[in-house]
Amino acid sequence: MSEEFETEKVSIEEAMQMQIYTTQALMDVLVDKGLITYQEILTRVEALKKEHGLEIAGPGPQ
């Protein structure tokens, strides 16, 4: 059951946007099916950020 996919060169921005759409779609399907809640997803994201030492900088002091 091998599918052939067309490849296309895209910018980093386009690739990141597609990743965002894909992640959001998966989250929505899982929540809609009642398999997980958005709070559970957010909790897991926070745990992964801590596990990998990722901190996204917010706006600086104003």
PDB file of N, CA, C, O and CB in Angstrom:
ATOM      1  N   MET A   1       0.834  -1.172   0.000  1.00  0.00           N
ATOM      2  CA  MET A   1       0.000   0.000   0.000  1.00  0.00           C
ATOM      3  C   MET A   1       0.886   1.244   0.000  1.00  0.00           C
ATOM      4  O   MET A   1       0.857   2.061   0.920  1.00  0.00           O
ATOM      5  CB  MET A   1      -0.953  -0.007   1.210  1.00  0.00           C
ATOM      6  N   SER A   2       1.654   1.351  -1.042  1.00  0.00           N
ATOM      7  CA  SER A   2       2.572   2.475  -1.166  1.00  0.00           C
ATOM      8  C   SER A   2       1.932   3.553  -2.032  1.00  0.00           C
ATOM      9  O   SER A   2       1.466   3.288  -3.140  1.00  0.00           O
ATOM     10  CB  SER A   2       3.928   2.021  -1.765  1.00  0.00           C
ATOM     11  N   GLU A   3       1.919   4.761  -1.509  1.00  0.00           N
ATOM     12  CA  GLU A   3       1.369   5.885  -2.258  1.00  0.00           C
ATOM     13  C   GLU A   3       2.498   6.739  -2.783  1.00  0.00           C
ATOM     14  O   GLU A   3       3.526   6.905  -2.128  1.00  0.00           O
ATOM     15  CB  GLU A   3       0.418   6.722  -1.387  1.00  0.00           C
ATOM     16  N   GLU A   4       2.299   7.277  -3.965  1.00  0.00           N
ATOM     17  CA  GLU A   4       3.262   8.196  -4.543  1.00  0.00           C
ATOM     18  C   GLU A   4       2.806   9.618  -4.257  1.00  0.00           C
ATOM     19  O   GLU A   4       1.637   9.949  -4.451  1.00  0.00           O
ATOM     20  CB  GLU A   4       3.423   7.956  -6.067  1.00  0.00           C
ATOM     21  N   PHE A   5       3.713  10.448  -3.803  1.00  0.00           N
ATOM     22  CA  PHE A   5       3.408  11.843  -3.532  1.00  0.00           C
ATOM     23  C   PHE A   5       4.266  12.721  -4.414  1.00  0.00           C
ATOM     24  O   PHE A   5       5.441  12.435  -4.644  1.00  0.00           O
ATOM     25  CB  PHE A   5       3.627  12.182  -2.047  1.00  0.00           C
ATOM     26  N   GLU A   6       3.671  13.786  -4.903  1.00  0.00           N
ATOM     27  CA  GLU A   6       4.444  14.766  -5.653  1.00  0.00           C
ATOM     28  C   GLU A   6       5.281  15.576  -4.679  1.00  0.00           C
ATOM     29  O   GLU A   6       4.824  15.901  -3.583  1.00  0.00           O
ATOM     30  CB  GLU A   6       3.520  15.690  -6.493  1.00  0.00           C
ATOM     31  N   THR A   7       6.480  15.896  -5.065  1.00  0.00           N
ATOM     32  CA  THR A   7       7.307  16.752  -4.219  1.00  0.00           C
ATOM     33  C   THR A   7       7.335  18.151  -4.821  1.00  0.00           C
ATOM     34  O   THR A   7       7.225  18.340  -6.032  1.00  0.00           O
ATOM     35  CB  THR A   7       8.752  16.177  -4.074  1.00  0.00           C
ATOM     36  N   GLU A   8       7.483  19.100  -3.946  1.00  0.00           N
ATOM     37  CA  GLU A   8       7.484  20.494  -4.354  1.00  0.00           C
ATOM     38  C   GLU A   8       8.410  21.251  -3.414  1.00  0.00           C
ATOM     39  O   GLU A   8       8.378  21.044  -2.201  1.00  0.00           O
ATOM     40  CB  GLU A   8       6.040  21.099  -4.342  1.00  0.00           C
ATOM     41  N   LYS A   9       9.223  22.113  -3.969  1.00  0.00           N
ATOM     42  CA  LYS A   9      10.081  22.935  -3.123  1.00  0.00           C
ATOM     43  C   LYS A   9       9.239  24.053  -2.520  1.00  0.00           C
ATOM     44  O   LYS A   9       8.481  24.733  -3.212  1.00  0.00           O
ATOM     45  CB  LYS A   9      11.286  23.514  -3.931  1.00  0.00           C
ATOM     46  N   VAL A  10       9.393  24.221  -1.212  1.00  0.00           N
ATOM     47  CA  VAL A  10       8.675  25.281  -0.514  1.00  0.00           C
ATOM     48  C   VAL A  10       9.645  26.004   0.403  1.00  0.00           C
ATOM     49  O   VAL A  10      10.713  25.491   0.735  1.00  0.00           O
ATOM     50  CB  VAL A  10       7.471  24.714   0.290  1.00  0.00           C
ATOM     51  N   SER A  11       9.257  27.190   0.799  1.00  0.00           N
ATOM     52  CA  SER A  11      10.096  27.966   1.715  1.00  0.00           C
ATOM     53  C   SER A  11       9.947  27.397   3.132  1.00  0.00           C
ATOM     54  O   SER A  11       9.026  26.633   3.419  1.00  0.00           O
ATOM     55  CB  SER A  11       9.708  29.486   1.681  1.00  0.00           C
ATOM     56  N   ILE A  12      10.867  27.786   3.994  1.00  0.00           N
ATOM     57  CA  ILE A  12      10.787  27.385   5.398  1.00  0.00           C
ATOM     58  C   ILE A  12       9.475  27.877   5.999  1.00  0.00           C
ATOM     59  O   ILE A  12       8.832  27.159   6.765  1.00  0.00           O
ATOM     60  CB  ILE A  12      11.994  27.938   6.201  1.00  0.00           C
ATOM     61  N   GLU A  13       9.080  29.089   5.657  1.00  0.00           N
ATOM     62  CA  GLU A  13       7.841  29.654   6.191  1.00  0.00           C
ATOM     63  C   GLU A  13       6.637  28.808   5.770  1.00  0.00           C
ATOM     64  O   GLU A  13       5.755  28.531   6.584  1.00  0.00           O
ATOM     65  CB  GLU A  13       7.662  31.112   5.715  1.00  0.00           C
ATOM     66  N   GLU A  14       6.602  28.396   4.496  1.00  0.00           N
ATOM     67  CA  GLU A  14       5.492  27.567   4.015  1.00  0.00           C
ATOM     68  C   GLU A  14       5.491  26.196   4.698  1.00  0.00           C
ATOM     69  O   GLU A  14       4.432  25.669   5.038  1.00  0.00           O
ATOM     70  CB  GLU A  14       5.577  27.396   2.487  1.00  0.00           C
ATOM     71  N   ALA A  15       6.671  25.629   4.893  1.00  0.00           N
ATOM     72  CA  ALA A  15       6.771  24.333   5.569  1.00  0.00           C
ATOM     73  C   ALA A  15       6.303  24.442   7.018  1.00  0.00           C
ATOM     74  O   ALA A  15       5.595  23.562   7.508  1.00  0.00           O
ATOM     75  CB  ALA A  15       8.218  23.805   5.515  1.00  0.00           C
ATOM     76  N   MET A  16       6.689  25.504   7.701  1.00  0.00           N
ATOM     77  CA  MET A  16       6.263  25.709   9.077  1.00  0.00           C
ATOM     78  C   MET A  16       4.752  25.917   9.155  1.00  0.00           C
ATOM     79  O   MET A  16       4.102  25.383  10.054  1.00  0.00           O
ATOM     80  CB  MET A  16       6.995  26.906   9.687  1.00  0.00           C
ATOM     81  N   GLN A  17       4.190  26.683   8.228  1.00  0.00           N
ATOM     82  CA  GLN A  17       2.751  26.921   8.214  1.00  0.00           C
ATOM     83  C   GLN A  17       2.010  25.605   7.990  1.00  0.00           C
ATOM     84  O   GLN A  17       0.989  25.358   8.631  1.00  0.00           O
ATOM     85  CB  GLN A  17       2.376  27.950   7.121  1.00  0.00           C
ATOM     86  N   MET A  18       2.507  24.762   7.094  1.00  0.00           N
ATOM     87  CA  MET A  18       1.863  23.471   6.853  1.00  0.00           C
ATOM     88  C   MET A  18       1.944  22.589   8.092  1.00  0.00           C
ATOM     89  O   MET A  18       0.997  21.864   8.398  1.00  0.00           O
ATOM     90  CB  MET A  18       2.510  22.761   5.653  1.00  0.00           C
ATOM     91  N   GLN A  19       3.060  22.642   8.805  1.00  0.00           N
ATOM     92  CA  GLN A  19       3.198  21.872  10.041  1.00  0.00           C
ATOM     93  C   GLN A  19       2.178  22.345  11.083  1.00  0.00           C
ATOM     94  O   GLN A  19       1.597  21.535  11.805  1.00  0.00           O
ATOM     95  CB  GLN A  19       4.635  21.998  10.599  1.00  0.00           C
ATOM     96  N   ILE A  20       1.971  23.646  11.151  1.00  0.00           N
ATOM     97  CA  ILE A  20       0.984  24.202  12.080  1.00  0.00           C
ATOM     98  C   ILE A  20      -0.408  23.704  11.719  1.00  0.00           C
ATOM     99  O   ILE A  20      -1.162  23.279  12.595  1.00  0.00           O
ATOM    100  CB  ILE A  20       1.022  25.749  12.064  1.00  0.00           C
ATOM    101  N   TYR A  21      -0.759  23.753  10.423  1.00  0.00           N
ATOM    102  CA  TYR A  21      -2.080  23.277   9.986  1.00  0.00           C
ATOM    103  C   TYR A  21      -2.263  21.795  10.308  1.00  0.00           C
ATOM    104  O   TYR A  21      -3.322  21.388  10.786  1.00  0.00           O
ATOM    105  CB  TYR A  21      -2.264  23.512   8.474  1.00  0.00           C
ATOM    106  N   THR A  22      -1.242  20.999  10.049  1.00  0.00           N
ATOM    107  CA  THR A  22      -1.320  19.561  10.297  1.00  0.00           C
ATOM    108  C   THR A  22      -1.506  19.276  11.776  1.00  0.00           C
ATOM    109  O   THR A  22      -2.352  18.466  12.154  1.00  0.00           O
ATOM    110  CB  THR A  22      -0.066  18.859   9.782  1.00  0.00           C
ATOM    111  N   THR A  23      -0.716  19.941  12.615  1.00  0.00           N
ATOM    112  CA  THR A  23      -0.818  19.743  14.059  1.00  0.00           C
ATOM    113  C   THR A  23      -2.189  20.160  14.569  1.00  0.00           C
ATOM    114  O   THR A  23      -2.790  19.451  15.377  1.00  0.00           O
ATOM    115  CB  THR A  23       0.274  20.528  14.787  1.00  0.00           C
ATOM    116  N   GLN A  24      -2.693  21.306  14.105  1.00  0.00           N
ATOM    117  CA  GLN A  24      -4.006  21.779  14.535  1.00  0.00           C
ATOM    118  C   GLN A  24      -5.098  20.807  14.103  1.00  0.00           C
ATOM    119  O   GLN A  24      -6.020  20.530  14.870  1.00  0.00           O
ATOM    120  CB  GLN A  24      -4.285  23.177  13.968  1.00  0.00           C
ATOM    121  N   ALA A  25      -5.001  20.289  12.880  1.00  0.00           N
ATOM    122  CA  ALA A  25      -6.001  19.344  12.395  1.00  0.00           C
ATOM    123  C   ALA A  25      -6.007  18.074  13.241  1.00  0.00           C
ATOM    124  O   ALA A  25      -7.073  17.569  13.593  1.00  0.00           O
ATOM    125  CB  ALA A  25      -5.741  19.000  10.923  1.00  0.00           C
ATOM    126  N   LEU A  26      -4.829  17.555  13.569  1.00  0.00           N
ATOM    127  CA  LEU A  26      -4.748  16.358  14.408  1.00  0.00           C
ATOM    128  C   LEU A  26      -5.326  16.612  15.798  1.00  0.00           C
ATOM    129  O   LEU A  26      -6.062  15.783  16.333  1.00  0.00           O
ATOM    130  CB  LEU A  26      -3.295  15.889  14.525  1.00  0.00           C
ATOM    131  N   MET A  27      -4.991  17.758  16.373  1.00  0.00           N
ATOM    132  CA  MET A  27      -5.527  18.099  17.686  1.00  0.00           C
ATOM    133  C   MET A  27      -7.048  18.181  17.634  1.00  0.00           C
ATOM    134  O   MET A  27      -7.730  17.643  18.506  1.00  0.00           O
ATOM    135  CB  MET A  27      -4.935  19.428  18.185  1.00  0.00           C
ATOM    136  N   ASP A  28      -7.577  18.845  16.624  1.00  0.00           N
ATOM    137  CA  ASP A  28      -9.025  19.009  16.503  1.00  0.00           C
ATOM    138  C   ASP A  28      -9.732  17.663  16.367  1.00  0.00           C
ATOM    139  O   ASP A  28     -10.767  17.443  16.997  1.00  0.00           O
ATOM    140  CB  ASP A  28      -9.356  19.894  15.304  1.00  0.00           C
ATOM    141  N   VAL A  29      -9.187  16.766  15.556  1.00  0.00           N
ATOM    142  CA  VAL A  29      -9.806  15.447  15.367  1.00  0.00           C
ATOM    143  C   VAL A  29      -9.794  14.666  16.677  1.00  0.00           C
ATOM    144  O   VAL A  29     -10.805  14.072  17.050  1.00  0.00           O
ATOM    145  CB  VAL A  29      -9.071  14.649  14.261  1.00  0.00           C
ATOM    146  N   LEU A  30      -8.667  14.661  17.375  1.00  0.00           N
ATOM    147  CA  LEU A  30      -8.575  13.924  18.638  1.00  0.00           C
ATOM    148  C   LEU A  30      -9.551  14.478  19.679  1.00  0.00           C
ATOM    149  O   LEU A  30     -10.194  13.712  20.398  1.00  0.00           O
ATOM    150  CB  LEU A  30      -7.141  13.981  19.181  1.00  0.00           C
ATOM    151  N   VAL A  31      -9.660  15.811  19.759  1.00  0.00           N
ATOM    152  CA  VAL A  31     -10.581  16.427  20.716  1.00  0.00           C
ATOM    153  C   VAL A  31     -12.029  16.158  20.297  1.00  0.00           C
ATOM    154  O   VAL A  31     -12.864  15.819  21.135  1.00  0.00           O
ATOM    155  CB  VAL A  31     -10.320  17.955  20.822  1.00  0.00           C
ATOM    156  N   ASP A  32     -12.325  16.310  19.002  1.00  0.00           N
ATOM    157  CA  ASP A  32     -13.693  16.071  18.519  1.00  0.00           C
ATOM    158  C   ASP A  32     -14.152  14.635  18.785  1.00  0.00           C
ATOM    159  O   ASP A  32     -15.331  14.394  19.044  1.00  0.00           O
ATOM    160  CB  ASP A  32     -13.780  16.371  17.020  1.00  0.00           C
ATOM    161  N   LYS A  33     -13.223  13.693  18.721  1.00  0.00           N
ATOM    162  CA  LYS A  33     -13.561  12.288  18.969  1.00  0.00           C
ATOM    163  C   LYS A  33     -13.603  11.968  20.464  1.00  0.00           C
ATOM    164  O   LYS A  33     -13.957  10.856  20.855  1.00  0.00           O
ATOM    165  CB  LYS A  33     -12.554  11.375  18.273  1.00  0.00           C
ATOM    166  N   GLY A  34     -13.239  12.946  21.296  1.00  0.00           N
ATOM    167  CA  GLY A  34     -13.277  12.748  22.740  1.00  0.00           C
ATOM    168  C   GLY A  34     -12.131  11.905  23.268  1.00  0.00           C
ATOM    169  O   GLY A  34     -12.220  11.353  24.365  1.00  0.00           O
ATOM    170  N   LEU A  35     -11.056  11.802  22.498  1.00  0.00           N
ATOM    171  CA  LEU A  35      -9.912  10.994  22.918  1.00  0.00           C
ATOM    172  C   LEU A  35      -8.967  11.752  23.842  1.00  0.00           C
ATOM    173  O   LEU A  35      -8.204  11.148  24.595  1.00  0.00           O
ATOM    174  CB  LEU A  35      -9.153  10.510  21.707  1.00  0.00           C
ATOM    175  N   ILE A  36      -9.025  13.070  23.779  1.00  0.00           N
ATOM    176  CA  ILE A  36      -8.126  13.909  24.571  1.00  0.00           C
ATOM    177  C   ILE A  36      -8.759  15.297  24.673  1.00  0.00           C
ATOM    178  O   ILE A  36      -9.612  15.657  23.862  1.00  0.00           O
ATOM    179  CB  ILE A  36      -6.683  13.980  23.929  1.00  0.00           C
ATOM    180  N   THR A  37      -8.342  16.062  25.658  1.00  0.00           N
ATOM    181  CA  THR A  37      -8.834  17.438  25.776  1.00  0.00           C
ATOM    182  C   THR A  37      -7.725  18.404  25.377  1.00  0.00           C
ATOM    183  O   THR A  37      -6.546  18.050  25.354  1.00  0.00           O
ATOM    184  CB  THR A  37      -9.325  17.735  27.225  1.00  0.00           C
ATOM    185  N   TYR A  38      -8.128  19.629  25.064  1.00  0.00           N
ATOM    186  CA  TYR A  38      -7.110  20.633  24.743  1.00  0.00           C
ATOM    187  C   TYR A  38      -6.194  20.860  25.944  1.00  0.00           C
ATOM    188  O   TYR A  38      -4.998  21.094  25.772  1.00  0.00           O
ATOM    189  CB  TYR A  38      -7.773  21.964  24.313  1.00  0.00           C
ATOM    190  N   GLN A  39      -6.742  20.794  27.152  1.00  0.00           N
ATOM    191  CA  GLN A  39      -5.907  20.986  28.346  1.00  0.00           C
ATOM    192  C   GLN A  39      -4.838  19.899  28.434  1.00  0.00           C
ATOM    193  O   GLN A  39      -3.697  20.186  28.795  1.00  0.00           O
ATOM    194  CB  GLN A  39      -6.777  20.982  29.625  1.00  0.00           C
ATOM    195  N   GLU A  40      -5.190  18.666  28.112  1.00  0.00           N
ATOM    196  CA  GLU A  40      -4.201  17.580  28.118  1.00  0.00           C
ATOM    197  C   GLU A  40      -3.106  17.839  27.090  1.00  0.00           C
ATOM    198  O   GLU A  40      -1.934  17.565  27.344  1.00  0.00           O
ATOM    199  CB  GLU A  40      -4.881  16.226  27.836  1.00  0.00           C
ATOM    200  N   ILE A  41      -3.484  18.361  25.943  1.00  0.00           N
ATOM    201  CA  ILE A  41      -2.498  18.687  24.908  1.00  0.00           C
ATOM    202  C   ILE A  41      -1.571  19.784  25.405  1.00  0.00           C
ATOM    203  O   ILE A  41      -0.352  19.670  25.277  1.00  0.00           O
ATOM    204  CB  ILE A  41      -3.196  19.123  23.597  1.00  0.00           C
ATOM    205  N   LEU A  42      -2.138  20.852  25.975  1.00  0.00           N
ATOM    206  CA  LEU A  42      -1.311  21.951  26.470  1.00  0.00           C
ATOM    207  C   LEU A  42      -0.377  21.500  27.587  1.00  0.00           C
ATOM    208  O   LEU A  42       0.773  21.936  27.656  1.00  0.00           O
ATOM    209  CB  LEU A  42      -2.191  23.087  26.964  1.00  0.00           C
ATOM    210  N   THR A  43      -0.869  20.631  28.457  1.00  0.00           N
ATOM    211  CA  THR A  43      -0.039  20.100  29.535  1.00  0.00           C
ATOM    212  C   THR A  43       1.138  19.311  28.965  1.00  0.00           C
ATOM    213  O   THR A  43       2.268  19.437  29.436  1.00  0.00           O
ATOM    214  CB  THR A  43      -0.876  19.210  30.472  1.00  0.00           C
ATOM    215  N   ARG A  44       0.862  18.499  27.948  1.00  0.00           N
ATOM    216  CA  ARG A  44       1.931  17.701  27.325  1.00  0.00           C
ATOM    217  C   ARG A  44       2.941  18.591  26.610  1.00  0.00           C
ATOM    218  O   ARG A  44       4.143  18.329  26.654  1.00  0.00           O
ATOM    219  CB  ARG A  44       1.336  16.687  26.332  1.00  0.00           C
ATOM    220  N   VAL A  45       2.459  19.636  25.956  1.00  0.00           N
ATOM    221  CA  VAL A  45       3.360  20.578  25.276  1.00  0.00           C
ATOM    222  C   VAL A  45       4.299  21.228  26.291  1.00  0.00           C
ATOM    223  O   VAL A  45       5.501  21.337  26.050  1.00  0.00           O
ATOM    224  CB  VAL A  45       2.550  21.667  24.515  1.00  0.00           C
ATOM    225  N   GLU A  46       3.753  21.652  27.412  1.00  0.00           N
ATOM    226  CA  GLU A  46       4.587  22.254  28.460  1.00  0.00           C
ATOM    227  C   GLU A  46       5.622  21.260  28.975  1.00  0.00           C
ATOM    228  O   GLU A  46       6.775  21.629  29.199  1.00  0.00           O
ATOM    229  CB  GLU A  46       3.714  22.750  29.623  1.00  0.00           C
ATOM    230  N   ALA A  47       5.225  20.011  29.161  1.00  0.00           N
ATOM    231  CA  ALA A  47       6.152  18.982  29.634  1.00  0.00           C
ATOM    232  C   ALA A  47       7.266  18.759  28.608  1.00  0.00           C
ATOM    233  O   ALA A  47       8.430  18.612  28.980  1.00  0.00           O
ATOM    234  CB  ALA A  47       5.400  17.655  29.910  1.00  0.00           C
ATOM    235  N   LEU A  48       6.919  18.735  27.335  1.00  0.00           N
ATOM    236  CA  LEU A  48       7.928  18.544  26.286  1.00  0.00           C
ATOM    237  C   LEU A  48       8.891  19.730  26.217  1.00  0.00           C
ATOM    238  O   LEU A  48      10.092  19.551  26.018  1.00  0.00           O
ATOM    239  CB  LEU A  48       7.248  18.341  24.923  1.00  0.00           C
ATOM    240  N   LYS A  49       8.357  20.935  26.382  1.00  0.00           N
ATOM    241  CA  LYS A  49       9.220  22.116  26.379  1.00  0.00           C
ATOM    242  C   LYS A  49      10.238  22.035  27.505  1.00  0.00           C
ATOM    243  O   LYS A  49      11.414  22.337  27.300  1.00  0.00           O
ATOM    244  CB  LYS A  49       8.386  23.398  26.511  1.00  0.00           C
ATOM    245  N   LYS A  50       9.801  21.630  28.688  1.00  0.00           N
ATOM    246  CA  LYS A  50      10.712  21.507  29.823  1.00  0.00           C
ATOM    247  C   LYS A  50      11.719  20.385  29.583  1.00  0.00           C
ATOM    248  O   LYS A  50      12.908  20.532  29.867  1.00  0.00           O
ATOM    249  CB  LYS A  50       9.925  21.249  31.121  1.00  0.00           C
ATOM    250  N   GLU A  51      11.233  19.273  29.061  1.00  0.00           N
ATOM    251  CA  GLU A  51      12.094  18.114  28.804  1.00  0.00           C
ATOM    252  C   GLU A  51      13.207  18.447  27.823  1.00  0.00           C
ATOM    253  O   GLU A  51      14.328  17.956  27.956  1.00  0.00           O
ATOM    254  CB  GLU A  51      11.269  16.950  28.269  1.00  0.00           C
ATOM    255  N   HIS A  52      12.896  19.279  26.843  1.00  0.00           N
ATOM    256  CA  HIS A  52      13.877  19.601  25.804  1.00  0.00           C
ATOM    257  C   HIS A  52      14.541  20.955  26.016  1.00  0.00           C
ATOM    258  O   HIS A  52      15.343  21.392  25.192  1.00  0.00           O
ATOM    259  CB  HIS A  52      13.215  19.574  24.450  1.00  0.00           C
ATOM    260  N   GLY A  53      14.211  21.612  27.109  1.00  0.00           N
ATOM    261  CA  GLY A  53      14.833  22.893  27.417  1.00  0.00           C
ATOM    262  C   GLY A  53      14.461  23.993  26.456  1.00  0.00           C
ATOM    263  O   GLY A  53      15.245  24.914  26.226  1.00  0.00           O
ATOM    264  N   LEU A  54      13.277  23.908  25.894  1.00  0.00           N
ATOM    265  CA  LEU A  54      12.839  24.906  24.923  1.00  0.00           C
ATOM    266  C   LEU A  54      12.079  26.013  25.615  1.00  0.00           C
ATOM    267  O   LEU A  54      11.123  25.772  26.353  1.00  0.00           O
ATOM    268  CB  LEU A  54      11.972  24.267  23.837  1.00  0.00           C
ATOM    269  N   GLU A  55      12.516  27.217  25.367  1.00  0.00           N
ATOM    270  CA  GLU A  55      11.806  28.378  25.896  1.00  0.00           C
ATOM    271  C   GLU A  55      11.664  29.368  24.755  1.00  0.00           C
ATOM    272  O   GLU A  55      12.655  29.794  24.162  1.00  0.00           O
ATOM    273  CB  GLU A  55      12.556  29.018  27.127  1.00  0.00           C
ATOM    274  N   ILE A  56      10.444  29.725  24.458  1.00  0.00           N
ATOM    275  CA  ILE A  56      10.193  30.670  23.391  1.00  0.00           C
ATOM    276  C   ILE A  56      10.105  32.061  24.002  1.00  0.00           C
ATOM    277  O   ILE A  56       9.292  32.323  24.889  1.00  0.00           O
ATOM    278  CB  ILE A  56       8.897  30.311  22.608  1.00  0.00           C
ATOM    279  N   ALA A  57      10.957  32.937  23.507  1.00  0.00           N
ATOM    280  CA  ALA A  57      11.025  34.289  24.067  1.00  0.00           C
ATOM    281  C   ALA A  57       9.780  35.078  23.717  1.00  0.00           C
ATOM    282  O   ALA A  57       9.331  35.073  22.571  1.00  0.00           O
ATOM    283  CB  ALA A  57      12.269  35.023  23.563  1.00  0.00           C
ATOM    284  N   GLY A  58       9.235  35.744  24.688  1.00  0.00           N
ATOM    285  CA  GLY A  58       8.102  36.625  24.475  1.00  0.00           C
ATOM    286  C   GLY A  58       8.610  38.040  24.277  1.00  0.00           C
ATOM    287  O   GLY A  58       9.816  38.260  24.161  1.00  0.00           O
ATOM    288  N   PRO A  59       7.704  38.996  24.237  1.00  0.00           N
ATOM    289  CA  PRO A  59       8.135  40.381  24.095  1.00  0.00           C
ATOM    290  C   PRO A  59       8.977  40.813  25.286  1.00  0.00           C
ATOM    291  O   PRO A  59       8.708  40.423  26.422  1.00  0.00           O
ATOM    292  CB  PRO A  59       6.927  41.302  23.941  1.00  0.00           C
ATOM    293  N   GLY A  60       9.969  41.599  25.027  1.00  0.00           N
ATOM    294  CA  GLY A  60      10.841  42.084  26.081  1.00  0.00           C
ATOM    295  C   GLY A  60      10.170  43.142  26.928  1.00  0.00           C
ATOM    296  O   GLY A  60       9.032  43.524  26.655  1.00  0.00           O
ATOM    297  N   PRO A  61      10.861  43.624  27.958  1.00  0.00           N
ATOM    298  CA  PRO A  61      10.294  44.675  28.793  1.00  0.00           C
ATOM    299  C   PRO A  61       9.975  45.916  27.975  1.00  0.00           C
ATOM    300  O   PRO A  61      10.689  46.262  27.034  1.00  0.00           O
ATOM    301  CB  PRO A  61      11.251  45.027  29.924  1.00  0.00           C
ATOM    302  N   GLN A  62       8.898  46.572  28.349  1.00  0.00           N
ATOM    303  CA  GLN A  62       8.507  47.764  27.581  1.00  0.00           C
ATOM    304  C   GLN A  62       8.675  49.008  28.396  1.00  0.00           C
ATOM    305  O   GLN A  62       8.395  50.105  27.913  1.00  0.00           O
ATOM    306  CB  GLN A  62       7.072  47.658  27.104  1.00  0.00           C
TER     307      GLN A  62
END
